Amino acid sequence: MRRTSTRVASLLAGAMLVCCLLPSVAEAGRGGGSMGGRGGFGRSSGGGFSSSRSSGGGSGGSYRGGYRSYGFGGGGPMICIGGPSYGPASTGSSNESPLSGIVLVLLLGVTAFIVYKTIQARRQLKQAGQAEALGEGGCAVARLSVAFMATESQLQRDLNALAESGKAGTPEGDAFIVREVCVMMARSQNAMVRYAWQQDVGISESRARSLLEQYGSDLRSRFEDEEVRADEGGVRHKVGDRDDSQVGEFVVVSVVVAFRTPAISVTPKDVESTVQAIRQIGAIGPERLLGMEVVWDPVSPEETLTSKDMDRSYSDLMPI
């Protein structure tokens, strides 16, 4: 009798252990991937502006008006020198002092110096105003997430290959990654089923960086394991457990970019406008791009998201 009760207790304990482990097995293993770069931050007030690059040449489009305004025939300061001994029609004595010619040259030199310093001061004020405007509200952050049908497994393969390129971390590399990801997303437009869009405009660079980190962390926390991560530190891998018991339907790709304005002019609401927004994001060059995050879920072409996964992790995505 005692042996029977002991055996029953053991069976009950084993059953309880199995029940406790089943949820973790069922939810095991959905892994995602991400790429991040911050190559454009910290150079906003330096040579990153196109206006500061053009200022060195003297003929840049941003300053042509300024040069005309301060030409010798325009509105710049002039010094008029009168008197019969300096005028061209003077009939004075031929043996006038050579000191008058030296004084004339000196006065003309002082005039030219004043004009030059005035132009230079105006140019510096203009550049400082541009840097201040950028710091106070010349940046934007856009986040676009798109759910594709699970038939787009090639999209996952292409994203994994792009992550292995190791290009993240420089302005040119970050812009290259954003452009390539946008090309991949636009190419799969026929499989778009859900989307989420958000854009913050007229913010400072520090605020743009804060939002980029916030949105990126939120998206990267939506899967159990980050199996691929590519950023300034290189490419890192983590192999997670796989769950092949559920029938998948979706693959989600998200792009977050912090950049210098102008902002994205299209608000996604259907496939056509979403593709237009994707193309505008992809057209942001390295001179405007501050930082980026690209997140895709799941990372493996053999895995996809179920409707349950979408409702739990991507409830903010709306039907497209």
Summary of the structure (lengths in Angstrom):
residues: 320
radius of gyration: 32.5
end to end distance: 65.6
largest distance: 144.7
contacts: 962
relative contact order: 0.20
helix: 45%
strand: 20%
